Amino acid sequence: MRKKLRNLHLEAHTRESSWRTFRVGDLTAGVRLRYEDRSVIADIYTDGDYKPAHREQLKARLSASYGLDEDTAAFNSLAEQVQAMREPLAALAGMRQSCPEDHLRSP
């Protein structure tokens, strides 16, 4: 279901979700990411007709921006060996951090 984009903000992050905007082809897309049951859920809002090609472009951008396809097993293995990292790692398992390099990438 397509949701209409309103009250555009470039980026906003809360404890519950992360909101970012992206240019996808000829569209502006607002994406609210949230973490639920060890899965990343994306609510997508656009200012136009959202087509399958836009979905694939946005999927690639989100995967690159948030490192969703990166294998973090080596990091997790090392971090689990550090006492101070065990609790945060368990609480945040599966979460990813946005990287600033995507802001420098052409749409």
RAPE-V28175 format. One record per pair of residues at least 12 apart in sequence whose C-alpha atoms are under 10 Angstrom apart, sorted by the first residue. I is the first residue (numbers start at 1). GAP is how many residues later the second one is. D is the distance in Angstrom with one decimal. If there is no record, write none. Layout:
# RAPE-V28175
<<I:GAP:D> <I:GAP:D>>
This chain:
# RAPE-V28175
<<1:42:9.6> <1:43:8.9> <1:44:9.5> <1:49:9.7> <2:41:9.3> <2:42:7.3> <2:43:6.5> <2:44:7.3> <2:45:9.6> <2:46:9.2> <2:47:8.4> <2:48:7.2> <2:49:10.0> <3:27:9.6> <3:40:8.5> <3:41:6.8> <3:42:4.8> <3:43:6.6> <3:44:8.7> <3:45:9.7> <3:47:9.7> <4:25:9.5> <4:26:9.3> <4:40:8.9> <4:41:5.4> <4:42:5.6> <4:43:6.2> <4:44:8.0> <4:45:9.9> <5:23:8.3> <5:24:7.4> <5:25:6.7> <5:26:9.6> <5:39:8.6> <5:40:4.9> <5:41:5.0> <5:42:5.4> <5:43:8.7> <6:24:9.0> <6:39:8.3> <6:40:8.7> <6:41:8.3> <7:23:10.0> <8:12:9.4> <8:13:8.0> <8:20:9.5> <8:21:9.5> <8:22:7.6> <9:12:7.2> <9:21:8.3> <10:12:8.2> <10:20:8.2> <11:19:9.1> <11:20:9.5> <11:21:9.7> <12:20:9.2> <13:19:9.2> <13:20:9.5> <14:20:9.8> <15:19:9.3> <16:16:9.9> <16:17:8.8> <16:18:6.4> <16:19:7.7> <16:20:9.7> <17:14:9.9> <17:15:6.4> <17:16:5.5> <17:17:4.6> <17:18:7.4> <17:24:9.6> <17:25:9.7> <18:13:8.0> <18:14:5.5> <18:15:5.1> <18:16:6.6> <18:17:9.5> <18:24:9.5> <18:79:10.0> <18:80:9.2> <19:12:5.6> <19:13:4.4> <19:14:6.4> <19:15:9.0> <19:23:9.5> <19:24:9.3> <19:25:9.8> <20:12:6.7> <20:13:8.4> <20:24:10.0> <20:42:9.9> <20:78:9.8> <21:23:9.6> <21:24:9.2> <21:25:9.5> <22:24:9.6> <22:36:8.0> <22:39:8.4> <22:40:9.3> <22:80:9.8> <22:81:9.3> <22:85:7.9> <23:23:9.8> <23:31:9.8> <23:34:9.7> <23:35:8.7> <23:38:9.8> <23:83:9.2> <23:84:5.8> <24:22:9.5> <24:26:9.5> <24:29:9.3> <24:30:6.1> <24:31:8.7> <24:32:9.6> <24:33:6.6> <24:34:6.4> <24:37:8.9> <24:83:6.6> <25:28:8.9> <25:29:6.9> <25:32:8.1> <25:33:9.3> <25:82:7.2> <26:21:9.4> <26:22:8.4> <26:23:9.5> <26:24:9.8> <26:28:9.0> <26:81:9.6> <27:19:6.6> <27:20:6.2> <27:21:6.1> <27:22:7.9> <27:23:7.8> <27:27:8.2> <28:17:8.4> <28:18:5.8> <28:19:5.8> <28:20:7.8> <28:22:9.9> <29:15:6.7> <29:16:5.6> <29:17:4.5> <29:18:6.8> <29:19:8.8> <29:21:9.0> <29:25:9.4> <29:29:8.5> <30:12:9.8> <30:13:8.2> <30:14:5.8> <30:15:4.9> <30:16:6.2> <30:17:8.8> <31:12:5.7> <31:13:4.7> <31:14:6.3> <31:15:8.7> <31:27:9.4> <31:31:9.2> <32:12:6.6> <32:13:8.4> <33:29:9.6> <34:61:9.6> <35:57:9.8> <35:59:8.8> <35:60:7.5> <35:61:10.0> <38:54:9.4> <38:55:7.8> <38:56:6.6> <38:57:8.3> <39:55:7.8> <39:56:8.7> <40:28:8.9> <40:54:8.6> <40:55:8.0> <40:56:9.4> <42:17:9.7> <42:20:9.4> <44:14:9.6> <57:50:9.7> <61:41:8.1> <61:44:9.8> <61:46:9.2> <62:36:9.1> <62:40:9.4> <63:33:10.0> <63:35:10.0> <64:34:9.1> <64:35:8.7> <64:37:9.6> <64:38:7.8> <65:31:9.3> <65:32:8.3> <65:33:5.7> <65:34:5.8> <65:35:8.0> <65:36:7.8> <65:37:5.8> <65:38:9.0> <66:29:8.9> <66:30:5.6> <66:31:5.7> <66:32:4.7> <66:33:6.6> <66:34:9.8> <66:36:9.3> <67:28:9.5> <67:29:6.4> <67:30:7.5> <67:31:7.7> <67:32:8.2> <68:26:8.8> <68:27:8.6> <68:28:6.9> <68:29:9.4> <68:30:10.0> <70:26:9.5> <72:21:9.9> <72:22:8.7> <72:24:9.7> <76:13:7.6> <76:14:9.7> <76:17:8.7> <76:18:10.0>>
